[in-house]
Structures are given as C-alpha cells and as structure tokens.
C-alpha cells in the first residue's frame, strides 16, 4: 500500500517556485441559488469546501506573515489542481473577507483513488433468499416509513479496480460514487498534498493548514436545509429526511434508519448509532427486571423484621448508641435511623441478589448478541477487511518519517518517525505521565475522604443530637446523611473539573506517542481516557462500597486517619444506602451536565453566529456559507459520546446490586441521547467527513473487561456492603440453639444480637464525649455491625464466633456466585456464535462472485488471447508446410 501511495501521490508533490506557474481556482460570483450543490455550471458537484480569510484584508498579522500564508495557500491549491481536482472560488455574501473554495473530483480522479484506497463498490444485486424474522410483524410498528426513506438496495461488492470497470454495477456514473464516498476520497487527497518544503522536509495536509490558520475551515456540504426540502431539483434532501424521521423528538420510540445514516454520514457514525440503539434496546429488559426488584423491595419493606425492631420504641428505643466521633459527639438513640432503615429495606432485599445474578447474565447476552449484530453490519457496510486493506497512514505520522530502517518482512528500507531507542523513551515518558495523573486523581479522592472525616465533626456538633430523637428533622437529616450528600456533590464537581484537565492531558500524551494510523490513535486515546475516567468516576464509589466502615476498630480503640481524623463509620444497616445516594447524584448529575454541554453550548454558539451578521436575513445565502456558520464536529468526532455511554455502562453494571433502578435511568437517558445526538448532528454541526469503521474499536475490550469486573464487584457489594449475609447467618444458625434461644428460625432479635456492647467506663480520655451520661445505664452499643464479645467476657471486645461464621459465609458466597455466573457466561458465549449463518453465507457468496467476475473473467481473456496466438502460429506453420 505504501508503494502504491508513493507511485500515485508522491510524484505529484512539488512546490512550484515561479508564481507564474501556479494554477489558481476559477473565480465566479454567487448565482443566487441557495441550495445548489454544484459549481456555477450546474454540472460539477461540490465535494468539499475550503474557507480562508483574504490576506489582503487582514489587519492582525504582519505583512510578511500574510505573504507567507498566501504563498502556502496558493501552492497548496495549485498542487490540488495538479492532482486532478477542480477548484472554484466565490467571495462570501455576508463577509467580504471570507473566500469559499469549492472542490470537485472528476470521474478519473475518483476511479484512481478509489482503487488506491481499496474502496469496495457494487458488483451485482444480492441474489440470496432471505427469510423474514419472526419479530418483523412486531418491529414494523416502530420502523421508519419505507415510502419516505426507501430501504437501501443490497449489493455484493469488491475492491474497485479501474481495469475491470465493466464488471461493476454502474447504473449512472454521476451516482456510482455517492456523496459520502466522494467526500472521503477528496479528503484523502487534501490530507496528502504538499504546500511547502523546509529543510528537505515536506509539509503537507489540510490539517496543518487549518491548525496554522491558513484555512479557517474545511468540510463537505449538507445537501439541504434541515427545516425544508431543497429548492434545487438535483438536491436529494437527505438531511431534511434524517431530521424529520430520525432526529425529531416525535421519533423517540421509532427504530433508527441505520442504512440511511451510514449512507449520509459514513460507517463510523453509523456504527455508533447502531451500538447505542442496540444497547438501549437491551436496557429495556434490564430496566423491567430492575423495576420489578425495586417494587418487590417496596412491597416487602413493611415486613422487614430488622427494620421493625429499629423503629420499635421498646427495642430500638431502648438501645443507646455510642458516639460516632471523639468528644463533640454524644450518645444517641437507635430509633433515629428508623427512616433510613426503611429505605434500606427497599434496596437490601432478596430481590437485589436475584437482580445481581441476572445482570451478570444480561451483560454476557448483550456482548454476544452485539458481536453478531456487528458482524452483520461489517458485511452489509463493506468493512469486513477494512483494516487490512484500506486504513491509511496518518499525515502527522508521515510528516515525521525521517529515520530509515530495514523492514524485516520486505527486506526493504522504509521511513519511520523514530528509532527503537526513541520509541522506548516515548513509551516510558507516556507511561510515567499516565501513572502520575492517576495518582493525582487518587489524591483528590483522599481529599474528599479527609473532607468527610473533618466535616462530620462539624455536623455532629451543629445538628441537635438528643437521645429522645423527637425532632422531625432528625428523622431525615443526620450528621451522616448531611456528610454523605455534601461529599457526593463536592465529589461530582471535582470529577467534572478533573475531566476537563484530563481530556487535554490524554490528547497531549497521545500526540506525543505519534500513532501510525487513525485507528491506532483513537484506540490509544480511548485507553488513556477511559483509564482516567474510570479512576475519576468510580473511585469514590469503590471507597464507599469496600473501604468505608471496614477498618474502624471499636469505641475503646478507634482507628485514625493521618493520626488525627477518626475513621468513618457506616450506619447500623451498612453503607449500602450511602452508595445508592452517591450513584444517584453522580449518574443524574452527569446526565444533566452532559446534555447541557452537548446541546446548549453549540445551540448558543450558532445563535450568536447567526445574529451577529446583521444583513443575514436580507440576503440570499448559499449552502456553503450556511454550513460554515455551523459548529465544527471536532477531530475526535463521537469519541466523547462513546466515552459517556461506556462510563454509564460501568455505573449500570458495576454497582447495580446497590441501585436496581440504574438500568431504568440509563434507558430513559439513552432514549433522549439518541435523538439529541441525532438532532445535534443534523442541525447544529457541519457535516462530518465520512469515515470507515469496522467496529466500535477499543471500546469492545473495555466493555468485556467491565463485564468481568462487574461480577466481582456485585458479589462483593452483596457480601461486604450489604447486610444480607449476616442476616442469613443469623436466620439459619444464630436464631436457634445452640447459639440462639428461639425455637424456630426467625429474624427476631437480630438487631440486639449484632450491635456489640461497650462499657462507657472504658472510653479513653481522648475520645470520651463532653456530654454527660444520664440514667443508670453503663453501656452503649456499637454503631456498625462488628460482632464482638461483651465487657466482662474473658475475650472482651474481641471478635466472637458469629463474626467468623459471617466471614466464612461471605467468602463462600463470593466464590459460589462468581463461579456460577462465570460458568453461565462461558456456556452462553459458546452457544451463541459471533457470526450468524446468514452473514456467513453472504460473505461466501460475495467471495465467489469476486473470484468469478474479477479474476476468472480476466483469466479467460488472457487464455483466449494466448490460445489465439498459438492458433495463428500453428496456421502459419501449416501454410508454410503446405
């Protein structure tokens, strides 16, 4: 491929030294046809538009700088014309300083570069019989009206070859290459044409010219206004149809026209919306089961025995709890936690366990069925062999190829941007930078923990804490609740701020790595960004789930952070409710923030751009100028959309045992997200350069990693964060003899058995509360579940037999749950093939046709020619003999 590029493209490089030899675009005036997609002759289609500011009217740069910029632009445009492209320049209607250069690729150029880029083109109609799915009768109610957006015809395709032009299905030369393919070919040329030579190093590519400000924009055109059909009879108005049948909010319950999206925006955009739609459809099942588990918890919360004991004035009302901090905190009554214990019963129920197991299986089904769907799209959209045949080297990589090395495979010299030693230095630097920023994220999490520890003292001394607990506010606003909510809000703000910083850092590190292809670049950036975001978003949740309240000692011997702050304790019911609160705030806040950032920001910018031109409403504005005033999509395209959804996928799966409503919230958000992203693309942004994509890239292994980790985290949440295992151990072992006094298995007495007793006379002076003790009671109960022997026992304050039974049960539960789910995942993965039989048949049929039409026909021509020559020689020999 590199040799082909050198033969086809590099010979066309060369900066022409004489001004007289430079080719320049044709200059024409706007013909008052606002929706025209053609040059002034009405025949040549506009495949790309370049925008620059007239150097003679710039006042912000030095004259010498303006002259250099003009020279580079003129050389670049001349070399574009030398490459066979046709250019036409028109001055802006609204701003005299702006010049629009329209680019057209003739038929010969399209054919040449289609062969160089190995673009697959249609051979013949798909003649395989297909059976309608059993769900077609149901899905037709949600499909787009086929009379409005007609289904795309299926073709067998093969990489384009100019020498075999007659074998391809060419109904019309003007439509053989669709607008998306034409724009991709032109962008390929624009990215590789030279504009200057400095120190024997060639500078080339539209990206560099955009970065240096020589051009202000470069983009393909939308084919119409999104509000109405095109006034040009040749305009297909596909943008209008996409807005009406896809992006409009009325279509929120409709299926997406994926083939039409792919045709207009390219495979990379199409595969994103295909994945997002598939993920959203699968969330429907998870949301239904999650809501069922939540309703089960709501219906059974009144029968929750341990919650009833907490709220019972004769049980919980007589239990006095030890202070939760040193000196300023006082004793308090267990009934204060009545409301939180009722809420906890909703989430900490048997339904949560069922839902956690279900989600482990659901993740596997989602990934396996997506592989099948992705394989079908790879074939239908001609990306099966894309990476091997079509991926091109990034211009930034080519520009740095100054070192010569020997290729071990070809045994030929090739140029690379750095030596083996230089590559090692780059990788070391990048790895060190990544670890440094991850440690910085962890430092911010530690800062939030210190905030929790310090502010808890403030809330404990400020909020009234009487043993009677009769104040209404104490039912809902405890020091623990106030600390948890404020810390979650601060954590969310810190996460959002750090995200902005890490985005720039990840891009800088990836640029320094200098990946070879665009896929390599995006995969490298994806790994870094997800690693940053994973630590940033999930670290606080992991802290609450697995560390908070686990290493706190006991009232007579508490554990301190940094020798100053007493470690946090969980409520008597555990930290599960706090984890649920944290998840709700982060997931909800993230969804709101992202929608504001993605929708309102470009909308406001476009409104400012429109109304800043006072004469806009009085003049007829051409299509290219309308599109120029839209927002650019950015170099990374939909990278951040993927990142947002994968982070959400992590919240839905990693911590779902604590929040069964997470799939429902994700489903609602995604139904809106699809339409908002579609609305944004069709109305607020310039048309993207269509790009190929074989799959969702590095996101696939990331999703698989999350799926494996989710089984472990949910098992550990149920075992260590939830109170389910201690309750089961009590019910089956410690409620009946020999450990219990009840005649049958029951949950009665659970609260009294699991809150350890502490003698207040054993308090150290450093932690003894200021508030005086009243009454004749000499003991208080430990806040958290910490099963210890009572004072007076020969092993007082040491862990009792109940504790060791619970630890054993927790470990056994984790092992059993993980093995069951992993075994089921293995069976499901083995039972569901990655590629359906239908897709396999299509691939085999296409390879057969390619072999027959392109190779065997060529062989027959060669054989016929050879046999003809042999026959002529035989005849000549026969004549001479005769």
N, C-alpha and C positions, 0 to 999 in steps of 0.2 A: 504493500500500500504506500509506503514511504517513497519507493522508487517511482510509483505512478504519479504521486504528487510532485516529485521533482521534475518528472518529464512534462507534466501538464501545466503546472503552475509556476514553478520557479523560473523557467526560461522567460516568462512574461514579466518578471521583475526588472527593475532598472530605472533609476531616476534620470529623466531626460534633462541634460544640463542646459539646453538652449530654450529660452522662453518661447521662441517661435515654433518649436517642435511639439509643444504641449497641446494636447487635444482638450477642448473645453465643451461643456454641455450646450445644447441648444437653448436659447432664451426665448420664452414665449410669455404672453400675458394670460391671465386667468380668463376663461371663456364663459364665466357666469353659470357654470353647471356645477352646483354644489355637491352632487352625489356622484360625479363622474369618477371612475376608477382607471381612466385611460389618459394617455398623452393627448395633446391638443388635436392629433389627427383622428382620435376616436377609435384607433385600431390596436395600438400597442398598450398592453396592460401595465399599470404601475405595480411593480413587485416589491418595491421598498422606497422609503423616503428618507433623505438626509437633510438635516436642518442646520444652518450655520448663520452666524451674525456677520453682516458685511463689515470687513475690516476697515474700510474707508470711513465708516460712521461710528467706529468705536472710539471712546474717549478715555477709557480706563487703562489702556495699555500704552507702552512706549511705541513710537513709530517703528523702530527696528523689530520689536516683538510682533507687531501687526504684520510687518512684511514677511517675517519668517513663517507665521501662521498661514498667511495667504499662499506662500510658496509651497508649503507642505500640502495644503488642501488642493492646490492646482495640480501638483504632481500626482497626488492620490487619485483625483478624478481622471486625469489623463491615463493613468495605468488601468483604471477601471474600464475605460473605453478601449484600451489596448487588449484587455481580456475579453472583449466582445460585448460588454454591457452597453446599453444606450441610455444616455442621460438627458434630462430636460429640466431647465431651471425656471422657476417662477418666483417673483417677489411677493412677499406677504401682503394680504389685503388690509390687515389691521396694523401692522408694524413694518415700516419701510426698511428697518434694519435687518429683518429676517429674510433669508433666502431658502426656498424649498427646492431641493434637487431630487427629482423623481427618477427612479431607476427601473429599467425594463431589461429582461433577459430574453433574447431571441431564441428561436427553436434550436438552433445549432448549439448554443451555449448550454441550454437546458439538457440536451441529449449528452453532450460531452461530460458535464459534471455529474449528471445522474449516473453515468457509468463509473466515473471516478469514485463517487460516494456509495456505490453499490445499492442504490435505491431500488426497491422492489416495485415493479409495475405489473399491471394485469396481463395475463396470458389469454384466459378464456373464462367464461362463466362457470361457477361452481355447479357441477352436474351430479353431485352426490345427493341422494334422497335423505331428507331429514324427518325425523319423527317429532311431532309436537309434544311438548312436555305436558304432563298431567296437570300442571298448575297453570297452563295457558288460559284456561277458561276463567280462572280467578284473577290472574295478573292483567288481563285485558282491561279491567275496570280502572287500573292505575297507569296504564301505558299512555304515551302521548298519541294524540290523534294522527293516524297514518296519512290522512288526507292533507294535513298541514305540514308535517315533517315526514316525508316519504322514507321508507326503510332503504338503507344503502344496499346496492347490489353486491353479492358475494362473488369474488373472482379468485381463481388460482393465480399466483404471482411468482415472479422470478426476478433476480437482479437484472437491471436494464443493461442491454448491450446494443450499441449502435449498429453493429454488423448484422444483427438479427432483428432489425426493426419490423420486418414484415410478420414476424411470429407473435408480436404483441398486439393486444386488442386496442386498436386506435380508431375510435369512432369519430373523434374530432381532434385535430391537432391542437386547437385552442384550449380544449378541456382535458387533454390527455394528462398533462401535469396540472393538478388542482392548485388553487392559490396558496395553500399551506406548503405544498412541496416546492412551488416556485420561490416562495419567500425563504425557505430553508436553503435552497441552492444559492440564491443571491447572497444571503448572509454568510454562507461558507466562503464565497468569493470575497466579500467585503472584509472578512476576518483575516485574509491572507494576501492582500495586495499591499505592496510597498509604498511608502510615502517619503522615505529619506534613508540615507546611508551615512553612518557616522563611525569613524574608526573601523572601517570594514565590517561593521555590524549593521545589518539591515533592520530598519524599523518598519513595522507593518501592522495592519489590522485596525478596524474601526473602533475597537475597544480602547486602544491607546489614544486615538484621536478624540474620542469622547472624554476620556479622563483628563486630557490636556486642554480641553475647551475649544479645540479647533472646530469640532461639530458640537452642537447643543443637543441633538437627539438623532436617533436612527431607529426606524420602526416600520413594520408592514402596516397596511391600511385596514381599518374596519371597512366592511363592504356597504354599510348603510348607517343611518341613524337608528338608535335602538327604539325610538318612540314611534316611528312610522316606516312604511316601505320606501325603498329607494325610488327616486324620481327618474333615475337612469334606467331605460328599458333593459340594458345589459347587466344591471346590478342584481345579484341573487337575493339580497336582503336576508342573508343567513343570520346576521347579528340580531335583526328585529325578531326573527323566529325564535332564536335562542332566548331572548329576553321574555318574549310572550309565553313560550311553552316550557321554559326551564327556570329562569331567574325570577320570575314574578312570584310574589308570596302566595298567590292563589294555587300554585302548583306544589304546595308543601307536601301533599300526600301522593303526588304522582311520581312514577319512576322516571329516571333521567334518560334523555336521548343520547346515550353514550357514543354511538357511532357518529352522530351529528356533531357532538362536542369534539370528538377526535378529528373529524374532518376539518373543523374550523380552527381549532387551537393546537392540534397536534397530539401525538401519543402521550407525551409527558403529562399534559393537563388531563387528558382522558383517563389515564391510569390512576391518577389521584382521585378523581371524582368516582371512578369505578370502585376503588378501595373504600373510600369514605361512604358511599352508598351501601356497599356490602356490609361494612362494619355496623352501620346504622340499622340495617335490616336484622342483623344478628342480635343487636342490642335489644330488639323488641322482645325476643324470647327471654333474655336475661332480666329485662325490666319487669315482665309479667311474673316471673318466679320471685324476684326480689320484692315486689309489692305484696305478693302472697305471703312471703315470710314476715314482712313488716306487719301486715294485717293480723297474722297469727300471733305475733307478739303483742299487738294492741288488744286482741280479744282475750289473751291469757294473762295479761298483766295483773288483773284483779285477783287471779288465783295464785299469784306468786307468793308462796308462803314466807320466804325470807324478807320480801318487801313488806308484807303484812306485819311481821314481827318488828321491823324497824319503825313502822308507823304506830304500832300498838303502844298506848301510853303505859300499859302495865309491863311491857317488855322493853321496847326501845326507850320509853320514858324513864325507866329506872336505870338505864345504862349510862354512866358518866364516862366521857371520853377524855383521854389525856390531851394536853396542849399540843398543837401542831408546829409550834416554834418555841424558841427559847425566850423566857421572861415575859415578853409583851403579850403572848397568847395565854388564854385562860382555859379552864375546863369547859366542856360543852356537852350538850345532850344529844344522843344519837338520833332522836326524832327530827332534828334539824335537817337531816339528809333524807327525809321521807319523800319529798317530791323527786329528787334526783334518783332515788332507788326505784320509784315507779317508772320513771323514764328508762332506767337501765334495764328493767324487765322486758321492755319492748325489743331492745337490741341484743340482750344477752339471754337468748332463749334457745330451745332445741331447734327452732327454725333456722337460726343462724348457722348451726352446724350443717344442716341439710343444704343450705344455700352455698356455703363454702365448698362443699364437695361438688355440688352442681356446677359452680363456676370453674372449678378445676377441669371438669369435662367440657364445659362450654368453650373455654379458651382453645382446647385442642380441636374441637369441631370447627371453630371459627378459622383457625390457621390452616387446617387441612382442606376445608371447602374453599378457602380463598386461593390456595395453591391450584386447585382445579379450575377455578374461575380465571385466575391469572394466566394459566396455560392456554385456556381457550382464547383469551384476549391477545396473547402473544401471537397466536396463529392468525386470528382474524385481522389483526392490525400489522402483520408483517414485521414482527420484531423478534422472531424466534432466534435468528442467527445475527442479530443486530450487533452485539458487542464484538463478535469475531470479525465481521466484515465491514462495518460501517462507521464505527467510532473513530473520530479524528483526533489528532494531537492538538492540545490547546495552543493557541498562538503565543501565550505567555511562556509556555514551555519551549516552543520552537525558537523564540527570540533569545533564550539563554543558552542554547545549544552551542557552546564554544569549545568544549573538550572533545577530543577524538578518542574513541575506544574501539576495540575489536569485538564484534558480535560473535559469541561462541557458536551460535547455530548457523549463521550465514557465512561466517569466516570473512566478513567484510567490515570495513571501517564504518562507523556511524558516529553521529554527534550527540552528545549528552550534555546537560547543563552543569553537571558536577562530577567529580571523581568519586571513587568508593570512599576515600577518606572524608571528602566534603559531605557526602551523603550521611556518613556516620555522625559527623559533627552536627549536622542539621537535625537528625533524629534525636540526638542526645539533648540538644537545646530545646526542641519542641516538647519532648517528654518531661523535661525538668519544669518547663513553663506550665504544662498541664497539671503536674502534681502541686506546684506552688499555688495555682489558683484554686485547686480542690481544697488544699489546706486552708486557704483564705475563707472558703465557704464554711468549712467546719469551724473555723474561728468565729464566724458570725453566728453559727448555731450555738456555740458555747456562750457567746454574748447574750443570746436570748435566754439561755438557761440561767445565767447569773441574774438577768433581769427577773426571771420568775422567782428565784430564791430571795432576792432583795425586796421586791415589791410585795411579796406575800406577807412580810413582816409589817409593811405599811398598812395593807388592807386588814390585817389581823388586829392591829391596834386602832384602826379608824372605824371599821364596821363594828357595830354593837354586838357583843357576844355574851348573852346571858344564858344560864343553864336552862331556864324555862323555855326559851325559844318561842315566845308568844308573838313576836313582831312578825307582821306579814312579809316584810321584805326579807327576813332571814330564811324564808322558805325557798327563795329563788336566788338571792344574792349573797352567797357565802364568800369568804375570802378566797377559797379555792376556785370558785366559779369566776370571780372577778379577775383573778390572776390568769386563769386559762384563757378567757375571752380576750383580754388586752394583749396577752403574749401572742395569741394567734393572729390578731390584727397587725401587731408590730412585725411579726414574722412574715406576714403576707407583703407588707410594704418593703421590707428588706429584700425579699425574694424578687419583687418587681424591679427594684433598683439594681440589684446584682445582675439580673438578666440582661439589662441594657449594657452593662460593662462587659459581661462575658461574651456577648454577641460579637463585640468589636475585637476582643482578645482572641476568640476562636478563629475569626476571619484572618487576623494578622498572622497567627501561627500557621494556618493552612496555606496562606500565600507564601510564607517563608519556606514551607516544605516543597512547594512547586510541583504538585502532582502532574502526571503526564496528560491525562485525558479529563474531560469534564466530569465523567462518571467517577473517576478516582478522586477528583477534587471534592465532589459533593459527598462521596462516601466518607472521606477523611473528615470533612467539616461536620457531617452528621454524627460521627462517633464522638468528636470532641464536644459538640453542643449538647448531645444527649447526656454525656457523662457529667458535664457541668449542671445541666438542668436536673438530672437525677439526684445528685447530691443536694442541689439547692432546694428543690421542691419536697423531696421525701425525707430529708434528714430529720426535720422536726417531728414528722410522723413516726419514724423509726425510734426516735428518742422516747416519745410518749408511750409507744407500744411495748418497747422491750427494755428500757432502761429506767424510766421514771418509777419511783417507788419500789425498785428491786434491791437497792443497796442502801438501806436507811438505818440499819441497826435496830435498836429498840429504845423506848423512852429513857431508860437509865444510861444508855450508851449509844447516842446518835452518831451518824456519820456526817462529817463536814466536808464541804467543797472549799478548796483553797484555804483550809484551816479556819474559815470564817463563817461560811454560809451552810446552814444545816440542810441536808439533802431533802429534796421534795418527797412528799408522801402522797399516795393515792387516797381517794375516798374509800370508805369501808367496802364499797362494791367494786373497787378496782378503777383502773384508768380508762376503761373502755368508752365511757361516756365522753370523757375529755378528748379521746382520739376521734370520736364521731364529730365533736364540735370543731376540732382542728380541720378535719377533712371537709366539712360543710363550708367553713369560711374560705379555705383555700380554693376548693373547686368552684364554689359560687362566685367568689371574688375574681378568680382567674377568668371565668367565662365572661363576666361583665366587662372587665378590663380589656380583654382581647377584642370583644365586639366594638367597644368604644374606639380602640386603637385602629382596628381594621376598617371600620365603616365611617365613623365620624371624621377621622383625620383626612382621608382622601376626599370625602364629600366637601368638607370645609375648604380644602385647598382648591378644588375645582370651582367652587362657587366664587372664591376670591379671584381666581384666574379669569372667570367669565365676566364678572362685573368690573374688573379693573380696566377692561377695554371699553371705553365709553361709546365708541361707534359700532360696537359689535352687532347690536340689534338693527342697525340701519343699513348694513352692507350684507351682501351675499358672500358667505364664507365657504371656501372649498373644503372637501372632505379631509385633505391632508392637514389643513390648518385647524379644523375641528379636533382632529385626533392629537395634534401637537399639544393642545391645551389640556389634554387628559394627563393623569399621573403615570409615570413610568412604573413598570412592574418590579423593577429591581433585578440585579444579576442572579439572585438565588431563586427567583420565581416563587414556587409554592413550598419552599423549604420550611418556612415558619408555620405554614398550615399543617404540614406533616408533623412537625415537632409538637405543635399544640395538641393534635389528636393522639399522638403516642404518649405524651405526658398524661393526658386524660385516661388513656387505656391503662396506664400504670395505676392511677388512682382507682379505677373501676375494678381492677383485678388484684392488686397487691394488698389492699386493706378492706376488701369487700366484706370480710367477716364482721367488721365493726360498723358497716354502713350499707345495709342491703338496698337502700334507695339510690345508691350511686349509679347503677345502670339506668334507672328511670331519668335521673337528672341528665346523664350523658345522652340519652336518647332524645330528650327534648332539645338539648343544646345542639346536637348534631343535625336534627331536622331543620333547625334555623340556620346552622352553619353552612349546610349545603346551599341553601338559597341565598344566604348573604355572600358567600364566596362567588356564587354564580352572578349575582347582581353586581358585585364589585368588579368582576372581570368584564362583564358586558357593558357596564355603564360608566365606571369611574377610571378604568385603566386603558392605556393604549393596548393594541393587540400585541400579544407576545409573539416572539419568533418561534414558530412551531419546531419542536424538538422531539427526537425519538427517545423512547424509554422502554426497556424490556420488561421491567418490573418496578417495584417500589424501592429498589436499591437496598442500601444498608439498613433500612427500616425493618426489613423482613427478619434478619437475625436478631435485631433488637427486640422485636415482638416475641420471638421464640425464647429469648433469654428472660423476658418478663414473665412469660407463661410458666417457665420452670421455677423461677423465683417466687411466683405468686402462690404456688402450692406450699412452699416452706413458710412464707410469711403468714398465710392464713391459718396454717396448722399451729404456728407459734402464738398467733394472736388468741386463738381459742384456748390454747394450753396455758399461756402465761399472762395474758392481758385480761381475758375473760375470767369469770368466776365459775365457769361451768364444771371444770374438773373437780375442784374442791367440793362443790355441791353434790356431784355424783358419788364421790368417795364417801362423803358423809351419809348420803341416802343408802348406799349399799353396804357400808361397813360400820360406820361410827354412830348410826342412829339406833342400832340394835346391839344386844350383848355380843361379845364380851366388852366392847368399848362404850356402847350406849345403853340407855335404860328403857327405851321404847320396845314394846312387844312386837312391832312390825315396822317395816321400812317406812320412813317418813322424813319430811324436811323440817318438822317442828324441832325447835331448839338449836337450829343451825347457827343463828346469829350469836347466841350465847356461847356456843362451843368454839367458834372460830375467832373471837376477839380476845386476845390474850390479856391476862390480868397483870397489873403493875402496882406495886406498893408505892404510894406517893412519898413515903419517907426515904425512898432510895434515890430520889432526884438529886443530882449534883447541883452545887450552888450556881454553876454557870448556866444551867438550863431551868432552874426552879422558877415557876411563874410568880410574877408580882402579886397577882390576885390571890387573896386569901382563900383557903379552903373552908367550906362551911358544912355543917352536918356532922354526923358521926361516922361517915364512910371514910375508910383509909386507903381505898384502891381506886384506880381508874383503868379504863380499857384501852388497849392499843388501837389506833385509828385504822390501820390496814390489816389485811389478813396475814398474820405472822404467828404461826402456831407454836407457842412456847409453854413450858411448864410454869405454873403459878408461883408466886412468892411463898417461901416456906418449904417447897419441894427440895429434895437433895440436889436436883439439877435445875434449880430455878433459873428462869429466863433463857434456858437452852431449848432447842427445837425438840418437840415431842414426837411420839410415834405417828400421830396424824400427819405431821409435816412430811415425814419420809414416805408415807403412803401416797400423799398427794404428788410429791416429786416423781415417784416411780410411775404413777398413773399418767402424769403429764408427758414424761419421756416415752412411755409406751404408746400413748395416744398419737404423738407426733410421728413415731416410726410407723405405726399401723396406717394412719391416714395418708402419709406420704406414699407408702408402698402401694396402697390400694389405688390411689389416684394415678400414680405414675404407671402402674400396670394397665389401668384402663386407658391411659393416654397412649401407651405403646400399642395396645390392641386396636384402638381407633385409627392411629396413624398407619398401621399395617393394613387395615381393612379398607381404607379409603385411598385409592391410587391418586397420585399427584396429577396425572393427565387422564382425562376421560377417554373412553374408546372412540367416541365420536370425533374428538380432536385428533387422536392418533390416525384415524382413517383419512382425515383431511390432509394431514401432513404427508402421509404416504402417497396419496393421490397427487398432491402438488409436486412432490419429488419425481414421481413417474412422468408427469406431463413436462416438467422441466427437462428431464433427460430426453424425452421423446422429441419435443419441439425444438429445443435449442441445440442439442448435441447430436442426436441421431439424424436429424434432417441435414445438419451440417456435414455429418459423415457421409450421408448418401450423395450429397453434392460432390464431395471430394472423390468418392468412389466412382461416381458417374464420369467425372472429368478424367480420372485415371484410366478407367476402362475404355473411354473414348480414344485416348492417346494410344493405348495398346492396340485397339482395333485398327486404328489408322496405320500403325507400324506393320501390323500383320497384312493388311490390304496392300500396302506399298510393297512388302516383301513378295506377296503372291503375284502382283503385277509384274515385278521385275523377273520373277521366275518364269512366268508365262511368256 
